[in-house]
Every structure is written in structure tokens, then in C-alpha cells.
């Protein structure tokens, strides 16, 4: 799990040139770090997840996509 998060963050940094602090892997930290216009979408999708595997994929995908957009 931690390795996947580091990989997702590294991918986001590489794609965007982001050099800021790595966001902790918690729902609150990720929600706070998201651009304000993406937060509602994030929490809506988060609420629709049915299991832990989907959560893992969603969190990693959200981190990479938000930094790349």
C-alpha cells in the first residue's frame, strides 16, 4: 500500500513538475490538498466505492489525476 502511494506521488510529480510536500495518504489530507473545484467530485466518488480494493485504486488515481490536471 505505501509503495503504491509513493509510486502514485512520484508519477504525479514527474507529470507536473510538482516539488511541494507529499500529501499524507489519508482521506482528509487528500481532500484538503485537492483543488477546490475537484473536492465535491472526490467525495462523491469516494462515497460510492464498495470495497477496499476500489478505494485503493481510487485514492492513487485521484492523486495522480489531480496533480496532472
N, CA and C atoms as an extended XYZ file, in Angstrom:
207
Properties=species:S:1:pos:R:3:atomname:S:1:resname:S:1:resid:I:1 pbc="F F F"
N         0.825       -1.181        0.000 N   UNK     1
C         0.000        0.000        0.000 CA  UNK     1
C         0.877        1.257        0.000 C   UNK     1
N         1.850        1.331        0.894 N   UNK     2
C         2.721        2.501        0.958 CA  UNK     2
C         3.543        2.640       -0.318 C   UNK     2
N         3.981        1.526       -0.867 N   UNK     3
C         4.773        1.576       -2.099 CA  UNK     3
C         3.941        2.102       -3.259 C   UNK     3
N         2.680        1.681       -3.342 N   UNK     4
C         1.807        2.160       -4.399 CA  UNK     4
C         1.574        3.660       -4.272 C   UNK     4
N         1.438        4.152       -3.036 N   UNK     5
C         1.231        5.584       -2.807 CA  UNK     5
C         2.476        6.372       -3.240 C   UNK     5
N         3.641        5.880       -2.854 N   UNK     6
C         4.876        6.555       -3.276 CA  UNK     6
C         4.988        6.584       -4.792 C   UNK     6
N         4.615        5.469       -5.443 N   UNK     7
C         4.658        5.404       -6.901 CA  UNK     7
C         3.681        6.402       -7.525 C   UNK     7
N         2.475        6.491       -6.966 N   UNK     8
C         1.473        7.422       -7.479 CA  UNK     8
C         1.942        8.863       -7.315 C   UNK     8
N         2.535        9.170       -6.167 N   UNK     9
C         3.029       10.525       -5.923 CA  UNK     9
C         4.200       10.847       -6.844 C   UNK     9
N         5.091        9.875       -7.052 N   UNK    10
C         6.228       10.088       -7.948 CA  UNK    10
C         5.743       10.327       -9.376 C   UNK    10
N         4.732        9.578       -9.800 N   UNK    11
C         4.170        9.749      -11.139 CA  UNK    11
C         3.550       11.140      -11.279 C   UNK    11
N         2.832       11.571      -10.266 N   UNK    12
C         2.220       12.897      -10.298 CA  UNK    12
C         3.287       13.987      -10.335 C   UNK    12
N         4.335       13.821       -9.536 N   UNK    13
C         5.414       14.810       -9.524 CA  UNK    13
C         6.099       14.881      -10.882 C   UNK    13
N         6.353       13.734      -11.468 N   UNK    14
C         7.008       13.696      -12.768 CA  UNK    14
C         6.132       14.325      -13.849 C   UNK    14
N         4.853       14.041      -13.821 N   UNK    15
C         3.933       14.547      -14.842 CA  UNK    15
C         3.739       16.058      -14.761 C   UNK    15
N         3.869       16.608      -13.559 N   UNK    16
C         3.540       18.022      -13.372 CA  UNK    16
C         4.714       18.901      -12.982 C   UNK    16
N         5.804       18.294      -12.567 N   UNK    17
C         6.914       19.073      -12.063 CA  UNK    17
C         6.688       19.561      -10.641 C   UNK    17
N         5.675       19.023       -9.991 N   UNK    18
C         5.340       19.411       -8.622 CA  UNK    18
C         6.503       19.084       -7.697 C   UNK    18
N         6.900       20.057       -6.889 N   UNK    19
C         8.014       19.846       -5.970 CA  UNK    19
C         7.622       20.113       -4.527 C   UNK    19
N         6.335       20.266       -4.278 N   UNK    20
C         5.863       20.541       -2.929 CA  UNK    20
C         5.864       19.303       -2.053 C   UNK    20
N         5.312       19.483       -0.881 N   UNK    21
C         5.249       18.421        0.117 CA  UNK    21
C         4.338       17.284       -0.353 C   UNK    21
N         4.749       16.050       -0.089 N   UNK    22
C         3.936       14.882       -0.409 CA  UNK    22
C         2.729       14.859        0.526 C   UNK    22
N         1.559       14.665       -0.043 N   UNK    23
C         0.318       14.637        0.726 CA  UNK    23
C         0.222       13.318        1.488 C   UNK    23
N        -0.049       13.365        2.786 N   UNK    24
C        -0.249       12.120        3.537 CA  UNK    24
C        -1.404       11.306        2.943 C   UNK    24
N        -1.330       10.012        3.058 N   UNK    25
C        -2.319        9.117        2.450 CA  UNK    25
C        -3.509        8.914        3.374 C   UNK    25
N        -4.245        9.987        3.606 N   UNK    26
C        -5.497        9.914        4.355 CA  UNK    26
C        -6.562       10.648        3.564 C   UNK    26
N        -7.806       10.272        3.769 N   UNK    27
C        -8.905       10.917        3.045 CA  UNK    27
C        -8.927       12.413        3.342 C   UNK    27
N        -8.763       12.797        4.599 N   UNK    28
C        -8.787       14.216        4.956 CA  UNK    28
C        -7.656       14.989        4.287 C   UNK    28
N        -6.461       14.441        4.315 N   UNK    29
C        -5.317       15.135        3.719 CA  UNK    29
C        -5.472       15.265        2.204 C   UNK    29
N        -5.929       14.208        1.568 N   UNK    30
C        -6.124       14.245        0.119 CA  UNK    30
C        -7.223       15.242       -0.230 C   UNK    30
N        -8.334       15.192        0.492 N   UNK    31
C        -9.431       16.123        0.241 CA  UNK    31
C        -8.992       17.566        0.376 C   UNK    31
N        -8.188       17.841        1.395 N   UNK    32
C        -7.695       19.197        1.623 CA  UNK    32
C        -6.729       19.629        0.525 C   UNK    32
N        -5.916       18.702        0.039 N   UNK    33
C        -4.916       19.030       -0.976 CA  UNK    33
C        -5.507       19.213       -2.370 C   UNK    33
N        -6.678       18.655       -2.600 N   UNK    34
C        -7.290       18.776       -3.922 CA  UNK    34
C        -7.648       20.217       -4.223 C   UNK    34
N        -7.615       20.553       -5.498 N   UNK    35
C        -8.110       21.866       -5.904 CA  UNK    35
C        -9.566       21.959       -5.480 C   UNK    35
N        -9.988       23.127       -5.094 N   UNK    36
C       -11.338       23.329       -4.568 CA  UNK    36
C       -12.411       22.859       -5.564 C   UNK    36
N       -12.175       23.037       -6.836 N   UNK    37
C       -13.162       22.640       -7.838 CA  UNK    37
C       -13.234       21.131       -8.042 C   UNK    37
N       -12.338       20.367       -7.430 N   UNK    38
C       -12.350       18.906       -7.562 CA  UNK    38
C       -12.839       18.189       -6.309 C   UNK    38
N       -13.011       18.910       -5.214 N   UNK    39
C       -13.344       18.263       -3.940 CA  UNK    39
C       -14.700       17.585       -3.943 C   UNK    39
N       -15.719       18.227       -4.466 N   UNK    40
C       -17.057       17.619       -4.479 CA  UNK    40
C       -17.035       16.310       -5.257 C   UNK    40
N       -16.390       16.328       -6.397 N   UNK    41
C       -16.274       15.111       -7.214 CA  UNK    41
C       -15.559       14.002       -6.442 C   UNK    41
N       -14.479       14.346       -5.762 N   UNK    42
C       -13.710       13.378       -4.992 CA  UNK    42
C       -14.575       12.726       -3.913 C   UNK    42
N       -15.260       13.541       -3.116 N   UNK    43
C       -16.060       12.993       -2.021 CA  UNK    43
C       -17.278       12.224       -2.528 C   UNK    43
N       -17.845       12.641       -3.655 N   UNK    44
C       -18.969       11.914       -4.244 CA  UNK    44
C       -18.524       10.529       -4.699 C   UNK    44
N       -17.417       10.481       -5.409 N   UNK    45
C       -16.905        9.187       -5.871 CA  UNK    45
C       -16.465        8.321       -4.695 C   UNK    45
N       -15.851        8.915       -3.712 N   UNK    46
C       -15.418        8.181       -2.531 CA  UNK    46
C       -16.608        7.500       -1.853 C   UNK    46
N       -17.718        8.210       -1.748 N   UNK    47
C       -18.913        7.660       -1.115 CA  UNK    47
C       -19.546        6.513       -1.882 C   UNK    47
N       -19.242        6.404       -3.163 N   UNK    48
C       -19.841        5.356       -3.993 CA  UNK    48
C       -19.002        4.079       -4.052 C   UNK    48
N       -17.823        4.080       -3.450 N   UNK    49
C       -16.948        2.910       -3.515 CA  UNK    49
C       -17.507        1.778       -2.664 C   UNK    49
N       -17.358        0.569       -3.173 N   UNK    50
C       -17.947       -0.571       -2.488 CA  UNK    50
C       -16.997       -1.436       -1.685 C   UNK    50
N       -15.693       -1.322       -1.919 N   UNK    51
C       -14.764       -2.186       -1.185 CA  UNK    51
C       -13.377       -1.559       -1.119 C   UNK    51
N       -12.518       -2.173       -0.345 N   UNK    52
C       -11.181       -1.629       -0.099 CA  UNK    52
C       -10.326       -1.583       -1.362 C   UNK    52
N       -10.446       -2.576       -2.229 N   UNK    53
C        -9.641       -2.586       -3.453 CA  UNK    53
C        -9.983       -1.389       -4.334 C   UNK    53
N       -11.263       -1.101       -4.446 N   UNK    54
C       -11.676        0.061       -5.237 CA  UNK    54
C       -11.191        1.353       -4.590 C   UNK    54
N       -11.216        1.403       -3.263 N   UNK    55
C       -10.716        2.575       -2.555 CA  UNK    55
C        -9.242        2.799       -2.870 C   UNK    55
N        -8.445        1.747       -2.793 N   UNK    56
C        -7.008        1.857       -3.063 CA  UNK    56
C        -6.760        2.417       -4.456 C   UNK    56
N        -7.420        1.846       -5.436 N   UNK    57
C        -7.241        2.305       -6.816 CA  UNK    57
C        -7.703        3.754       -6.967 C   UNK    57
N        -8.823        4.084       -6.361 N   UNK    58
C        -9.377        5.435       -6.454 CA  UNK    58
C        -8.450        6.472       -5.836 C   UNK    58
N        -7.924        6.197       -4.670 N   UNK    59
C        -7.049        7.156       -3.994 CA  UNK    59
C        -5.784        7.400       -4.822 C   UNK    59
N        -5.173        6.338       -5.317 N   UNK    60
C        -3.970        6.502       -6.128 CA  UNK    60
C        -4.270        7.255       -7.418 C   UNK    60
N        -5.386        6.915       -8.063 N   UNK    61
C        -5.784        7.572       -9.307 CA  UNK    61
C        -6.083        9.053       -9.058 C   UNK    61
N        -6.764        9.364       -7.980 N   UNK    62
C        -7.105       10.750       -7.669 CA  UNK    62
C        -5.859       11.590       -7.456 C   UNK    62
N        -4.893       11.033       -6.776 N   UNK    63
C        -3.661       11.771       -6.510 CA  UNK    63
C        -2.945       12.108       -7.793 C   UNK    63
N        -2.830       11.144       -8.678 N   UNK    64
C        -2.127       11.364       -9.934 CA  UNK    64
C        -2.914       12.316      -10.821 C   UNK    64
N        -4.209       12.089      -10.959 N   UNK    65
C        -5.015       12.920      -11.851 CA  UNK    65
C        -5.126       14.348      -11.400 C   UNK    65
N        -5.296       14.599      -10.128 N   UNK    66
C        -5.444       15.979       -9.687 CA  UNK    66
C        -4.162       16.754       -9.899 C   UNK    66
N        -3.049       16.145       -9.669 N   UNK    67
C        -1.775       16.846       -9.868 CA  UNK    67
C        -1.516       17.074      -11.352 C   UNK    67
N        -2.024       16.175      -12.198 N   UNK    68
C        -1.764       16.280      -13.637 CA  UNK    68
C        -2.726       17.234      -14.327 C   UNK    68
N        -3.834       17.556      -13.700 N   UNK    69
C        -4.835       18.424      -14.339 CA  UNK    69
C        -4.565       19.883      -14.090 C   UNK    69
